[in-house]
Amino acid sequence: MSSSAAWAAKSDVVTSNTAGATVSFSSSGSYEWEWYNNKLRSTNAYVDSSTSQTTITISTSLPCEFSFDYAVSSESNFDKLTITLDGSTIVNAISGTISNTYSSTLSSGSHTLVFRYTKDGSVDNNDDRAYVSNMKFLTTATAIQSGSCGDNVNFVLTDDGTLTISGSGSMSNFSEGSSPWDSNRDKIIKVQIKDGVTSIGDWAFTDYSDLTSVTIPNSVKSIGNVTFAGCSGLTSVTIPNSVKSIGDAAFSECTSLSSVEIPNSVANIGENAFDGCSNLTSVTIPNSVVSIGYRVFADCSSLSSVEIPNSVANIGENA
């Protein structure tokens, strides 16, 4: 088999793929794994003090159930298989004659899977190889819309109501009703923003009354203007300590929002940021905040007290 054909055949290790995952292979050292008899296998059999390693890069736009079969047939306690996923060990230095299946939930985005078979400097037993086969990426969710929402930021909306936004850099800013998923606003109940996205755009989710859950990663530095305004089903939001600014009217009229903890990274809270959050009972303002904008907590009828730190130099009218 030619080298190019051998590389093409490796993709056959994926036997089921309803998540639309893509896989690519790269080698490390002299003994890269090969495709043989419907399995990936190590290639350093009977070579003392050697390592055979292959790296698989996985990219999937949908969260999925991920699994594969693995086996080792080697000298017990000496010639060993180790597997890591995104830098964490998931199979730890097994040897002898063992067959098993690994399975877990894989989030959308990019992942790195490394198979490493190491040999000592003496006896060889059994096949003296490690094997991997039957890799699966399974999801019950179906994408109903996808596209771009920034120069290097993309989104996927699935039929379970999850909008996943991933990539690197800033999300685009929008005007009212112009976000690319706005025509499906009544289908969106959960927003998951992945690590790498650095901002949440203006008017991204304004008046999404069915939205109940938002995940914001530590990479996000700013929440735009009117971003979550009118999201009446949103009961809580965790703002990570990477966020430096909360835009004007960012959470205004979120009438089910009961508590907000503003992290110690935020310097400015924009005008009307929590205006009309009538169920808001608790707010924590950290020492990092220097400015509280106009009408920030106006019409928060359930809010009985707010402690303002000494760092605040400016408080807007009707705050």
PANUMAR-959735 format. One line per field, with one value per atom (N, C-alpha, C, O): z, y, x. Coordinates in steps of 0.2 Angstrom, whole numbers, plus 5000, padded with zeros to 4 digits. Layout:
! residues N
up	(Z_...)
north	(Y_...)
east	(X_...)
//
This chain:
! residues 319
up	(5000_5000_5000_5004_4996_4996_5002_5005_5003_5009_5009_5014_5004_5003_5005_5008_5002_5003_5010_5013_5013_5020_5025_5029_5023_5027_5026_5031_5020_5019_5022_5025_5023_5026_5033_5036_5036_5044_5046_5051_5041_5043_5044_5047_5041_5042_5050_5051_5054_5061_5064_5069_5061_5062_5059_5053_5063_5060_5061_5057_5065_5066_5067_5072_5064_5065_5063_5058_5068_5067_5069_5068_5072_5075_5069_5070_5064_5059_5060_5058_5065_5067_5061_5057_5061_5057_5061_5066_5058_5061_5056_5050_5059_5055_5060_5066_5056_5060_5059_5053_5064_5063_5067_5072_5065_5068_5072_5072_5077_5081_5082_5084_5079_5079_5073_5068_5074_5069_5068_5062_5073_5073_5073_5078_5068_5068_5067_5064_5070_5070_5062_5058_5061_5054_5054_5059_5048_5047_5045_5040_5049_5047_5049_5055_5045_5046_5051_5056_5048_5051_5058_5062_5060_5066_5065_5060_5069_5070_5074_5080_5073_5077_5077_5073_5083_5084_5079_5077_5078_5073_5075_5072_5082_5085_5088_5093_5085_5088_5088_5082_5093_5094_5093_5091_5094_5094_5101_5104_5104_5111_5112_5108_5118_5120_5115_5113_5113_5107_5109_5114_5105_5106_5100_5095_5099_5093_5096_5100_5092_5094_5088_5083_5089_5084_5088_5093_5084_5087_5082_5076_5085_5081_5083_5089_5079_5080_5078_5072_5083_5081_5082_5086_5077_5077_5076_5071_5080_5080_5081_5086_5077_5079_5083_5086_5085_5090_5096_5095_5102_5107_5106_5102_5108_5106_5111_5115_5110_5114_5110_5104_5113_5110_5113_5119_5108_5111_5106_5100_5108_5104_5108_5114_5104_5107_5107_5102_5112_5112_5115_5119_5113_5116_5116_5112_5120_5120_5121_5125_5117_5118_5118_5113_5125_5126_5132_5135_5133_5139_5145_5146_5150_5156_5160_5161_5162_5167_5164_5167_5157_5154_5148_5148_5143_5137_5137_5138_5137_5139_5134_5130_5135_5131_5135_5141_5133_5137_5132_5126_5134_5129_5133_5139_5130_5133_5128_5122_5131_5128_5131_5137_5126_5128_5134_5138_5134_5139_5145_5149_5146_5152_5150_5145_5155_5154_5155_5160_5150_5150_5150_5153_5148_5149_5151_5147_5157_5160_5160_5164_5155_5155_5156_5161_5152_5153_5149_5143_5151_5147_5148_5152_5145_5145_5140_5134_5141_5136_5138_5142_5136_5138_5132_5127_5132_5127_5131_5136_5129_5132_5128_5122_5130_5127_5131_5137_5128_5131_5129_5123_5133_5131_5136_5142_5133_5137_5132_5127_5135_5132_5129_5133_5123_5120_5118_5115_5121_5119_5112_5109_5109_5102_5102_5108_5097_5096_5094_5091_5096_5094_5100_5105_5099_5104_5101_5095_5105_5104_5107_5113_5103_5106_5104_5098_5109_5108_5110_5116_5106_5108_5108_5103_5113_5114_5117_5122_5113_5115_5116_5111_5122_5124_5126_5129_5124_5125_5129_5129_5134_5138_5134_5127_5137_5133_5133_5133_5135_5135_5132_5126_5135_5133_5129_5130_5123_5119_5120_5120_5121_5122_5118_5117_5117_5113_5106_5103_5104_5098_5098_5093_5104_5105_5101_5098_5102_5099_5103_5107_5101_5104_5098_5092_5099_5094_5096_5102_5091_5092_5086_5080_5087_5082_5084_5090_5079_5080_5084_5089_5081_5085_5082_5076_5087_5086_5089_5094_5085_5087_5086_5080_5091_5091_5094_5100_5091_5094_5092_5086_5096_5094_5092_5089_5093_5091_5083_5081_5080_5073_5072_5075_5068_5067_5062_5057_5064_5060_5057_5052_5060_5057_5059_5064_5055_5056_5052_5047_5054_5050_5054_5059_5052_5055_5059_5057_5064_5068_5071_5076_5067_5068_5063_5060_5063_5058_5059_5054_5065_5067_5072_5075_5072_5076_5072_5068_5074_5071_5076_5082_5073_5078_5074_5068_5079_5077_5081_5087_5078_5082_5081_5075_5086_5085_5088_5091_5086_5087_5094_5096_5098_5106_5109_5115_5105_5107_5110_5113_5108_5110_5105_5099_5106_5102_5104_5110_5100_5102_5098_5092_5101_5098_5100_5105_5094_5096_5091_5086_5092_5088_5092_5098_5089_5092_5090_5084_5095_5094_5096_5099_5093_5095_5091_5085_5094_5091_5087_5090_5082_5079_5083_5087_5082_5085_5080_5074_5083_5079_5080_5085_5076_5078_5079_5079_5081_5084_5079_5073_5081_5076_5070_5066_5070_5065_5066_5061_5072_5073_5068_5067_5066_5061_5063_5059_5070_5072_5074_5077_5073_5076_5073_5077_5067_5064_5068_5068_5072_5076_5083_5087_5085_5092_5097_5102_5094_5098_5099_5104_5096_5097_5102_5104_5104_5107_5115_5117_5119_5126_5130_5136_5126_5129_5125_5119_5128_5124_5127_5133_5123_5126_5122_5116_5125_5122_5124_5130_5119_5120_5121_5119_5125_5126_5120_5115_5120_5114_5111_5108_5112_5110_5115_5121_5113_5118_5119_5124_5115_5117_5115_5111_5118_5116_5113_5116_5107_5103_5105_5109_5104_5105_5102_5096_5105_5103_5101_5097_5103_5101_5103_5099_5109_5111_5114_5119_5112_5115_5114_5108_5119_5120_5118_5115_5120_5119_5125_5129_5125_5131_5133_5139_5128_5129_5132_5134_5132_5134_5141_5145_5144_5151_5154_5160_5149_5152_5147_5141_5150_5146_5150_5156_5146_5148_5145_5139_5149_5147_5149_5155_5145_5147_5149_5149_5152_5155_5149_5151_5143_5138_5136_5133_5138_5136_5141_5147_5137_5141_5141_5145_5137_5137_5135_5131_5138_5136_5133_5137_5127_5124_5126_5131_5122_5124_5122_5117_5127_5126_5124_5121_5126_5124_5126_5122_5132_5135_5138_5141_5135_5138_5136_5130_5140_5139_5139_5137_5141_5142_5148_5153_5148_5154_5157_5163_5153_5156_5160_5162_5159_5162_5169_5172_5173_5181_5184_5189_5181_5184_5178_5173_5179_5175_5179_5184_5177_5180_5175_5170_5178_5174_5176_5182_5171_5173_5175_5173_5179_5181_5176_5177_5169_5164_5161_5157_5163_5160_5163_5169_5159_5161_5160_5164_5156_5155_5154_5150_5157_5155_5152_5155_5146_5142_5144_5148_5141_5142_5141_5136_5146_5146_5144_5141_5146_5145_5147_5144_5153_5156_5158_5163_5155_5157_5156_5151_5160_5159_5159_5156_5162_5164_5170_5175_5169_5175_5180_5185_5177_5182_5185_5189_5183_5186_5193_5195_5198_5205_5208_5214_5206_5209_5204_5199_5205_5201_5205_5209_5203_5206_5201_5196_5202_5197_5199_5204_5194_5196_5197_5195_5200_5202_5197_5198_5191_5185_5181_5177_5183_5180_5183_5189_5178_5180_5179_5183_5174_5172_5171_5167_5174_5173_5169_5171_5163_5158_5161_5165_5157_5159_5158_5153_5163_5162_5162_5160_5165_5164_5167_5164_5173_5176_5177_5181_5173_5174_5173_5168_5177_5177_5178_5177_5182_5184_5190_5196_5190_5196_5201_5206_5199_5204_5207_5210_5205_5207_5215_5217_5219_5226_5229_5234_5225_5228_5222_5217_5224_5219_5223_5228_5220_5223_5218_5213_5221_5217_5220_5226_5216_5219_5219_5216_5222_5223_5216_5216_5211_5204_5201_5196_5203_5199_5201_5207_5196_5197_5195_5197_5191_5188_5188_5185_5190_5190_5186_5188_5180_5175_5177_5182_5173_5174_5174_5170_5179_5180_5180_5177_5182_5182_5186_5183_5192_5195_5196_5201_5192_5192_5191_5187_5195_5194_5196_5194_5200_5203_5210_5215_5209_5215_5221_5226_5219_5225_5228_5233_5226_5228_5234_5234_5240_5246_5248_5252_5246_5248_5243_5241_5243_5238_5242_5244_5243_5246_5240_5236_5240_5235_5238_5243_5235_5237_5237_5233_5240_5240_5233_5232_5229_5223_5218_5213_5219_5214_5215_5220_5209_5209_5206_5208_5202_5199_5199_5197_5201_5201_5197_5198_5191_5187_5190_5195_5187_5189_5189_5185_5194_5195_5195_5193_5197_5197_5201_5202)
north	(4994_5000_5006_5007_5011_5017_5021_5020_5026_5030_5034_5034_5037_5041_5037_5039_5031_5026_5024_5023_5023_5021_5026_5025_5033_5038_5039_5040_5038_5038_5033_5034_5027_5021_5022_5019_5026_5027_5030_5029_5034_5037_5031_5033_5025_5020_5018_5014_5020_5019_5021_5019_5027_5030_5026_5026_5022_5018_5020_5018_5025_5029_5036_5038_5041_5048_5052_5055_5052_5056_5063_5067_5064_5071_5075_5081_5072_5076_5077_5082_5073_5075_5073_5069_5077_5076_5074_5076_5069_5067_5068_5067_5069_5069_5066_5066_5064_5060_5063_5066_5063_5065_5060_5057_5060_5055_5058_5064_5054_5057_5051_5046_5053_5048_5043_5044_5038_5033_5028_5024_5027_5021_5024_5023_5027_5029_5024_5019_5024_5019_5018_5023_5012_5010_5007_5005_5007_5004_4997_4996_4992_4985_4981_4981_4977_4973_4976_4973_4982_4986_4988_4989_4989_4992_4997_4996_5002_5005_5001_4999_5001_4997_5000_5003_4999_5001_4998_4992_5001_4998_4996_4995_4996_4995_4988_4987_4983_4977_4974_4975_4971_4968_4973_4970_4979_4984_4986_4990_4984_4986_4993_4997_4995_5002_5007_5012_5006_5011_5013_5010_5018_5021_5021_5024_5019_5020_5025_5023_5030_5035_5038_5040_5039_5043_5048_5047_5054_5059_5060_5061_5059_5061_5067_5068_5072_5078_5077_5076_5079_5078_5085_5089_5086_5092_5091_5087_5093_5091_5098_5101_5099_5105_5104_5108_5097_5095_5092_5087_5093_5088_5081_5080_5076_5069_5064_5066_5058_5052_5049_5047_5049_5047_5040_5040_5036_5029_5026_5028_5022_5018_5011_5011_5006_5000_5000_5003_4998_4997_4991_4988_4989_4982_4983_4987_4979_4978_4970_4967_4968_4961_4962_4962_4962_4963_4959_4955_4961_4958_4961_4968_4958_4960_4965_4963_4970_4975_4979_4983_4978_4981_4985_4991_4982_4985_4988_4984_4994_4997_5002_5005_5002_5007_5012_5011_5019_5024_5029_5030_5031_5035_5042_5041_5047_5054_5057_5057_5061_5065_5072_5074_5077_5084_5085_5089_5081_5081_5077_5077_5074_5071_5063_5061_5059_5052_5048_5049_5045_5041_5034_5030_5031_5024_5024_5027_5022_5023_5016_5012_5016_5012_5004_5001_5002_4995_4990_4992_4984_4979_4972_4971_4967_4960_4959_4962_4956_4954_4957_4954_4963_4967_4970_4972_4969_4973_4976_4974_4982_4986_4992_4992_4995_5001_5007_5007_5012_5019_5023_5023_5026_5030_5036_5036_5042_5048_5053_5052_5059_5064_5069_5071_5070_5075_5081_5081_5087_5093_5095_5093_5100_5103_5106_5109_5106_5110_5105_5100_5107_5103_5099_5102_5093_5089_5085_5084_5083_5079_5073_5073_5067_5061_5058_5058_5055_5053_5045_5044_5041_5034_5033_5034_5030_5029_5022_5020_5018_5011_5011_5012_5010_5010_5003_4999_5002_4995_4996_5001_4991_4991_4988_4987_4986_4984_4977_4975_4973_4965_4961_4961_4957_4952_4954_4960_4950_4952_4946_4940_4948_4942_4944_4950_4939_4940_4944_4943_4948_4951_4957_4959_4959_4965_4971_4975_4972_4978_4980_4977_4987_4989_4991_4992_4991_4992_4997_4997_5000_5004_5003_5003_5003_5002_5005_5007_5005_5006_5012_5012_5018_5024_5027_5027_5030_5032_5039_5041_5043_5050_5050_5051_5049_5049_5054_5056_5057_5062_5061_5059_5063_5062_5069_5070_5074_5081_5082_5079_5086_5087_5095_5099_5097_5104_5106_5103_5112_5115_5121_5124_5124_5130_5131_5129_5133_5135_5140_5142_5143_5149_5152_5150_5158_5163_5168_5171_5170_5176_5180_5183_5180_5184_5181_5176_5185_5183_5176_5173_5174_5167_5164_5159_5166_5163_5160_5163_5154_5151_5148_5148_5147_5144_5138_5137_5134_5128_5128_5128_5128_5127_5120_5119_5117_5110_5109_5114_5104_5103_5102_5102_5101_5101_5108_5108_5113_5120_5123_5128_5120_5122_5126_5123_5132_5136_5136_5139_5133_5133_5138_5137_5142_5147_5145_5145_5144_5142_5146_5149_5146_5149_5153_5151_5158_5162_5169_5171_5174_5181_5183_5180_5189_5192_5190_5189_5190_5189_5196_5201_5195_5202_5205_5202_5212_5216_5216_5216_5216_5216_5222_5225_5223_5228_5224_5218_5227_5223_5219_5221_5212_5207_5205_5201_5207_5205_5199_5198_5196_5191_5185_5184_5181_5176_5171_5167_5170_5164_5167_5164_5174_5177_5174_5174_5172_5169_5162_5160_5160_5154_5155_5150_5161_5163_5159_5158_5157_5153_5146_5143_5144_5137_5137_5131_5143_5143_5143_5148_5138_5138_5137_5139_5136_5136_5139_5137_5143_5145_5143_5144_5140_5138_5141_5140_5146_5149_5146_5145_5144_5140_5144_5150_5141_5144_5146_5143_5152_5155_5161_5166_5161_5167_5173_5171_5179_5184_5189_5193_5190_5195_5192_5187_5194_5193_5199_5204_5199_5205_5208_5205_5215_5219_5215_5212_5215_5213_5206_5204_5202_5195_5191_5186_5192_5188_5192_5189_5198_5202_5199_5198_5199_5197_5190_5188_5186_5178_5175_5173_5176_5174_5167_5165_5162_5155_5153_5147_5158_5156_5155_5160_5150_5148_5147_5148_5146_5144_5147_5147_5150_5153_5151_5152_5149_5147_5152_5152_5155_5160_5158_5157_5157_5154_5160_5166_5158_5163_5167_5172_5165_5169_5175_5180_5176_5182_5188_5187_5193_5199_5205_5209_5204_5210_5207_5202_5209_5208_5214_5219_5213_5219_5223_5221_5228_5232_5228_5225_5228_5225_5217_5215_5214_5207_5202_5199_5203_5198_5202_5199_5208_5212_5208_5206_5208_5205_5197_5195_5194_5187_5185_5183_5185_5184_5177_5176_5172_5165_5164_5159_5169_5168_5169_5175_5164_5164_5166_5169_5164_5165_5165_5162_5169_5170_5170_5174_5166_5166_5170_5168_5176_5180_5178_5179_5176_5174_5180_5185_5178_5184_5186_5190_5185_5188_5194_5198_5194_5200_5207_5207_5212_5218_5223_5228_5222_5227_5224_5219_5227_5224_5230_5236_5229_5234_5237_5235_5243_5246_5241_5238_5241_5237_5230_5226_5227_5220_5215_5210_5216_5212_5215_5213_5221_5224_5220_5216_5221_5217_5210_5206_5207_5200_5198_5198_5198_5198_5192_5192_5187_5181_5180_5176_5185_5185_5186_5192_5182_5183_5185_5189_5183_5185_5186_5183_5191_5192_5193_5197_5190_5191_5194_5190_5200_5203_5202_5203_5199_5197_5203_5208_5201_5206_5209_5213_5207_5210_5215_5219_5216_5221_5228_5229_5233_5240_5244_5249_5243_5247_5243_5238_5246_5243_5248_5253_5246_5251_5253_5250_5258_5261_5256_5252_5256_5252_5244_5240_5243_5236_5231_5225_5232_5228_5231_5229_5236_5240_5235_5232_5236_5232_5224_5220_5222_5215_5215_5215_5214_5215_5209_5210_5204_5198_5198_5193_5203_5203_5205_5210_5200_5201_5202_5205_5200_5200_5202_5200_5207_5209_5210_5213_5207_5208_5213_5211_5218_5223_5223_5224_5221_5220_5227_5232_5227_5233_5235_5240_5231_5233_5238_5242_5238_5243_5250_5252_5254_5262_5266_5272_5263_5267_5263_5257_5265_5262_5267_5273_5265_5269_5271_5269_5275_5278_5272_5268_5272_5268_5260_5256_5259_5252_5247_5242_5249_5245_5248_5247_5252_5256_5250_5246_5251_5247_5240_5235_5239_5232_5232_5233_5230_5231_5226_5227_5221_5216_5217_5213_5222_5223_5227_5233_5225_5229_5232_5237_5230_5233_5232_5226_5236_5235_5239_5244_5235_5238_5240_5236_5246_5249_5250_5253_5247_5248_5255_5259_5256_5262_5264_5269_5259_5260_5264_5267_5264_5267_5275_5278_5278_5285_5289_5294_5285_5288_5284_5278_5287_5283_5288_5293_5285_5288_5290_5287_5295_5297_5291_5286_5291_5285_5278_5274_5278_5271_5266_5260)
east	(5004_5000_5004_5009_5003_5007_5006_5001_5010_5010_5003_5000_5001_4995_4989_4984_4989_4984_4983_4978_4989_4989_4986_4982_4988_4985_4978_4974_4975_4968_4964_4959_4967_4964_4963_4958_4967_4966_4960_4957_4957_4950_4945_4940_4946_4941_4941_4936_4945_4945_4938_4935_4935_4929_4923_4923_4919_4914_4907_4903_4906_4900_4901_4905_4897_4899_4893_4892_4888_4882_4883_4879_4889_4890_4894_4896_4896_4900_4907_4909_4910_4917_4922_4920_4927_4933_4939_4940_4943_4949_4955_4954_4960_4967_4972_4972_4977_4983_4989_4991_4994_5000_5005_5003_5011_5016_5021_5022_5024_5029_5034_5033_5040_5046_5046_5042_5050_5051_5045_5045_5041_5037_5029_5026_5027_5020_5015_5017_5009_5005_5002_5002_5000_4998_4991_4988_4987_4981_4982_4985_4979_4980_4974_4973_4971_4966_4961_4958_4958_4953_4954_4950_4961_4963_4969_4973_4969_4976_4980_4978_4987_4991_4998_5000_5001_5008_5013_5011_5019_5023_5030_5035_5031_5038_5039_5043_5035_5035_5042_5046_5045_5051_5057_5063_5056_5061_5062_5058_5067_5068_5069_5072_5067_5068_5065_5069_5059_5057_5050_5046_5047_5041_5037_5040_5031_5027_5021_5017_5020_5015_5012_5015_5005_5001_4997_4994_4995_4991_4985_4986_4979_4973_4970_4968_4969_4966_4958_4957_4954_4947_4943_4945_4939_4935_4928_4926_4924_4916_4912_4914_4907_4903_4897_4894_4896_4891_4894_4898_4891_4893_4891_4886_4895_4893_4895_4900_4893_4895_4901_4900_4907_4913_4915_4916_4917_4920_4925_4924_4929_4933_4935_4935_4937_4940_4947_4950_4950_4957_4960_4956_4966_4968_4976_4979_4979_4986_4988_4984_4993_4995_5003_5007_5005_5012_5015_5012_5021_5025_5022_5022_5019_5016_5021_5026_5018_5021_5027_5031_5029_5034_5033_5034_5030_5028_5021_5016_5020_5014_5010_5014_5004_5000_4997_4994_4998_4995_4991_4994_4985_4981_4980_4977_4980_4978_4973_4973_4969_4964_4965_4963_4966_4967_4972_4971_4977_4983_4981_4986_4975_4974_4974_4972_4977_4978_4971_4968_4969_4962_4963_4959_4969_4971_4978_4983_4980_4986_4991_4990_4995_5001_4999_5001_4994_4992_4996_4999_4997_5001_4998_4993_5001_4999_4994_4995_4988_4983_4977_4973_4975_4969_4965_4968_4959_4954_4949_4946_4947_4942_4939_4941_4934_4931_4931_4930_4933_4933_4927_4926_4924_4918_4917_4919_4915_4914_4910_4909_4908_4905_4910_4914_4910_4915_4911_4906_4914_4911_4912_4917_4909_4910_4917_4919_4920_4927_4932_4931_4938_4944_4947_4947_4949_4952_4958_4958_4962_4968_4969_4969_4969_4970_4976_4978_4980_4987_4987_4986_4990_4991_4998_5002_5001_5008_5010_5008_5013_5015_5023_5027_5025_5032_5034_5031_5041_5044_5050_5054_5051_5058_5063_5062_5069_5075_5076_5082_5071_5072_5067_5067_5063_5059_5053_5050_5051_5045_5040_5042_5034_5029_5023_5021_5019_5012_5013_5019_5008_5009_5014_5017_5015_5020_5017_5021_5011_5007_5002_4999_5000_4993_4989_4991_4982_4977_4972_4970_4969_4963_4958_4961_4952_4947_4940_4939_4936_4929_4927_4924_4930_4929_4922_4921_4919_4912_4911_4913_4907_4905_4897_4895_4894_4886_4883_4884_4878_4874_4867_4865_4862_4855_4852_4847_4857_4855_4856_4861_4852_4853_4854_4850_4859_4859_4854_4852_4851_4845_4848_4844_4853_4856_4863_4865_4867_4874_4877_4874_4883_4885_4891_4893_4892_4897_4894_4889_4897_4895_4901_4901_4906_4912_4918_4917_4923_4929_4931_4932_4932_4934_4929_4932_4923_4918_4912_4910_4910_4905_4899_4901_4894_4888_4885_4885_4882_4878_4872_4872_4866_4860_4857_4856_4856_4853_4846_4843_4843_4835_4834_4828_4839_4837_4837_4836_4838_4837_4844_4844_4849_4856_4859_4860_4861_4865_4872_4874_4877_4884_4888_4888_4892_4896_4903_4905_4907_4914_4919_4917_4925_4930_4935_4936_4938_4943_4942_4941_4942_4941_4934_4930_4933_4927_4921_4921_4915_4909_4907_4909_4903_4901_4896_4893_4896_4890_4884_4885_4878_4872_4868_4869_4863_4858_4852_4852_4846_4841_4838_4836_4837_4834_4839_4836_4845_4849_4854_4858_4854_4859_4857_4851_4862_4860_4855_4852_4855_4850_4843_4839_4842_4836_4830_4825_4830_4824_4822_4816_4826_4825_4825_4826_4824_4824_4820_4821_4814_4809_4811_4808_4816_4819_4825_4827_4828_4834_4832_4829_4834_4833_4840_4840_4845_4852_4857_4857_4862_4867_4874_4875_4878_4885_4890_4891_4894_4899_4906_4907_4909_4915_4922_4922_4926_4933_4936_4936_4939_4942_4938_4941_4931_4927_4929_4928_4930_4932_4927_4928_4922_4916_4910_4909_4904_4897_4894_4894_4892_4890_4884_4880_4884_4878_4872_4872_4866_4859_4859_4855_4864_4865_4858_4856_4856_4850_4844_4841_4843_4838_4831_4829_4828_4821_4820_4815_4825_4824_4821_4824_4814_4810_4811_4810_4813_4813_4820_4821_4825_4832_4832_4830_4834_4834_4842_4843_4846_4853_4858_4858_4864_4869_4876_4876_4880_4887_4892_4893_4896_4901_4907_4908_4912_4919_4923_4922_4929_4934_4938_4941_4937_4940_4936_4939_4930_4926_4928_4928_4929_4931_4926_4926_4921_4916_4909_4909_4904_4897_4894_4894_4892_4890_4883_4880_4881_4875_4869_4869_4864_4857_4858_4853_4863_4865_4859_4857_4858_4853_4846_4842_4846_4840_4833_4832_4829_4822_4822_4817_4827_4827_4824_4827_4817_4813_4813_4811_4816_4817_4823_4824_4828_4835_4835_4833_4836_4835_4842_4842_4848_4854_4859_4859_4865_4870_4877_4877_4881_4888_4893_4894_4895_4899_4907_4908_4911_4917_4922_4921_4927_4932_4936_4941_4935_4939_4935_4938_4929_4925_4927_4927_4928_4930_4925_4925_4920_4915_4908_4908_4903_4896_4892_4892_4890_4887_4881_4878_4879_4873_4867_4866_4862_4856_4857_4853_4863_4865_4860_4859_4858_4853_4846_4843_4845_4839_4833_4832_4827_4821_4822_4818_4827_4828_4824_4827_4817_4813_4813_4810_4816_4817_4824_4825_4828_4835_4835_4833_4837_4836_4843_4842_4849_4855_4860_4860_4865_4870_4877_4877_4882_4888_4893_4895_4895_4899_4906_4908_4910_4917_4922_4921_4928_4932_4936_4941_4935_4938_4934_4937_4928_4924_4925_4925_4927_4928_4922_4921_4918_4913_4906_4906_4901_4894_4890_4889_4888_4885_4878_4875_4876_4869_4864_4864_4859_4853_4855_4851_4861_4863_4858_4857_4855_4850_4844_4840_4842_4836_4830_4830_4825_4819_4820_4815_4825_4826_4822_4825_4815_4811_4811_4809_4814_4815_4822_4824_4826_4833_4833_4831_4836_4836_4843_4844_4848_4855_4860_4860_4864_4870_4876_4876_4881_4888_4892_4893_4894_4899_4906_4907_4911_4917_4921_4919_4927_4931_4934_4937_4934_4937_4932_4935_4926_4921_4923_4923_4923_4925_4919_4918_4914_4909_4902_4902_4897_4890_4886_4885_4884_4880_4873_4870_4870_4864_4858_4859_4854_4848_4851_4847_4857_4859_4854_4853_4852_4847_4840_4837_4838_4832_4826_4827_4821_4815_4817_4813_4822_4823_4820_4822_4813_4809_4810_4807_4813_4815_4821_4823_4825_4832_4832_4830_4833_4832_4838_4838_4844_4850_4856_4856_4861_4867_4872_4872_4878_4884_4889_4891_4890_4894_4901_4902_4906_4913_4916_4914_4922_4925_4928_4930_4929_4932_4928_4931_4921_4917_4918_4917_4919_4920_4914_4913_4910_4905_4899_4899_4893_4886_4882_4881_4879_4875_4868_4866_4864_4858_4853_4853_4848_4843_4846_4843_4852_4855_4852_4854)
//
